Amino acid sequence: MAGYLNSLLFATVTLFSGAGLAADTFTCTLTPVTTSGWIPSKVSMQFLESDETARIRASEEGGSMHAVLRRRSDDSYLLDWTPSRALAAKAAELSNDRYRAILNLGNLKVSLQVLSHALPGTLSPRGAGTCIRLD
């Protein structure tokens, strides 16, 4: 029950944070696929009306950040973002690395990759999961 309430709180905060109206909002639950690095357990994505940007929230401690949004196919989008130093300082688990996610709207699946240069010779941290549409 506590996990459900945390997820609901996370989704509510994401919906009402920041300016602008959302065209679509998704909350995704991720599971790490690799053993190296950190992958967020939850990511919230709010597509903004411009259809070229999205608001991402990958940490309950930090705020939201903007991501570049690109359509990859009829059903999938690429989201690309790098947290600011200030945001990474607020949320200890976030880094200034580049994050990339593919969201498939056809099956509501997501894959996420952290493009880090901190661990040369290792696989980039990756995660995969499922999403729910909130609107």
C-alpha positions as CSV (number, residue, x, y, z in Angstrom):
1,M,0.0,0.0,0.0
2,A,2.8,2.4,0.9
3,G,4.4,1.8,-2.5
4,Y,1.2,2.6,-4.3
5,L,0.8,5.8,-2.3
6,N,4.3,6.8,-3.1
7,S,3.7,6.2,-6.8
8,L,0.5,8.1,-6.7
9,L,2.2,11.1,-5.0
10,F,5.0,11.0,-7.5
11,A,2.6,11.1,-10.4
12,T,0.5,13.9,-8.8
13,V,3.5,16.1,-8.1
14,T,4.7,15.6,-11.7
15,L,1.3,16.5,-13.2
16,F,1.1,19.8,-11.3
17,S,4.7,20.9,-11.4
18,G,5.8,23.6,-13.9
19,A,4.0,25.6,-16.4
20,G,2.2,24.5,-19.6
21,L,-0.4,22.0,-20.4
22,A,0.5,18.4,-21.1
23,A,-0.6,16.7,-24.2
24,D,0.3,13.3,-22.7
25,T,1.7,12.2,-19.4
26,F,3.2,8.8,-18.5
27,T,4.6,7.2,-15.4
28,C,7.0,4.4,-16.0
29,T,8.4,1.7,-13.7
30,L,11.9,0.6,-14.7
31,T,14.0,-2.5,-13.8
32,P,17.8,-2.4,-14.4
33,V,19.0,-4.6,-17.3
34,T,22.7,-4.1,-16.6
35,T,24.5,-4.5,-13.3
36,S,26.7,-1.4,-13.6
37,G,25.5,2.1,-12.7
38,W,22.2,3.5,-11.5
39,I,18.8,3.4,-13.2
40,P,15.8,5.2,-11.8
41,S,13.0,2.9,-10.6
42,K,10.4,5.4,-11.8
43,V,10.4,8.0,-14.5
44,S,7.6,10.4,-15.3
45,M,7.3,11.9,-18.8
46,Q,5.0,14.8,-19.7
47,F,4.9,15.7,-23.4
48,L,4.6,19.4,-23.8
49,E,2.3,21.0,-26.4
50,S,5.2,21.9,-28.7
51,D,5.6,18.2,-29.6
52,E,9.4,18.8,-29.5
53,T,10.0,18.8,-25.8
54,A,9.0,16.9,-22.7
55,R,9.3,17.4,-19.0
56,I,11.0,14.5,-17.2
57,R,11.1,13.6,-13.6
58,A,13.5,10.8,-12.8
59,S,14.0,11.3,-9.1
60,E,11.6,12.0,-6.2
61,E,14.2,14.3,-4.6
62,G,15.0,16.5,-7.6
63,G,12.9,18.6,-9.8
64,S,11.8,18.1,-13.3
65,M,13.9,18.8,-16.4
66,H,13.3,19.3,-20.1
67,A,14.1,16.7,-22.7
68,V,14.3,16.8,-26.4
69,L,11.4,14.8,-27.9
70,R,11.7,13.2,-31.3
71,R,9.2,10.9,-33.0
72,R,10.9,7.7,-34.1
73,S,7.9,5.9,-35.6
74,D,4.1,6.0,-35.5
75,D,4.3,4.5,-32.0
76,S,7.6,5.5,-30.5
77,Y,9.5,8.5,-29.2
78,L,13.1,9.2,-28.3
79,L,13.6,11.4,-25.2
80,D,17.1,12.8,-24.6
81,W,18.2,14.8,-21.6
82,T,21.0,15.8,-19.3
83,P,20.3,16.9,-15.8
84,S,21.7,20.3,-14.8
85,R,24.5,20.4,-12.2
86,A,22.0,22.0,-9.7
87,L,19.4,19.3,-10.2
88,A,22.1,16.5,-9.9
89,A,23.3,18.1,-6.7
90,K,19.7,18.0,-5.2
91,A,19.1,14.4,-6.1
92,A,22.1,12.3,-5.0
93,E,21.4,9.4,-7.4
94,L,21.2,11.6,-10.5
95,S,24.4,12.5,-12.4
96,N,25.3,15.0,-15.1
97,D,25.4,12.1,-17.6
98,R,23.2,12.1,-20.7
99,Y,20.0,10.0,-20.4
100,R,18.1,8.5,-23.4
101,A,14.8,6.8,-23.4
102,I,12.6,5.2,-26.0
103,L,8.9,5.2,-25.2
104,N,6.7,2.9,-27.3
105,L,3.1,4.1,-27.1
106,G,1.8,1.0,-28.9
107,N,2.6,-1.3,-26.0
108,L,3.5,1.3,-23.3
109,K,7.0,-0.1,-22.8
110,V,10.1,2.0,-22.2
111,S,13.9,1.5,-22.4
112,L,16.4,3.8,-20.8
113,Q,20.1,4.2,-21.2
114,V,22.6,6.3,-19.3
115,L,25.4,7.5,-21.5
116,S,28.2,7.8,-19.0
117,H,31.9,8.4,-19.6
118,A,32.7,7.7,-15.9
119,L,33.0,4.0,-16.3
120,P,35.1,3.3,-19.5
121,G,35.2,-0.2,-20.7
122,T,31.8,-1.1,-19.0
123,L,28.4,-1.4,-20.5
124,S,26.2,1.7,-20.2
125,P,23.6,1.4,-17.5
126,R,20.3,0.3,-19.0
127,G,16.8,-0.3,-17.8
128,A,13.5,-1.4,-19.2
129,G,9.9,-1.3,-18.0
130,T,6.3,-0.5,-18.5
131,C,4.3,2.7,-18.4
132,I,0.8,3.9,-17.7
133,R,-0.8,6.9,-19.4
134,L,-2.2,9.3,-16.8
135,D,-4.4,11.5,-19.0
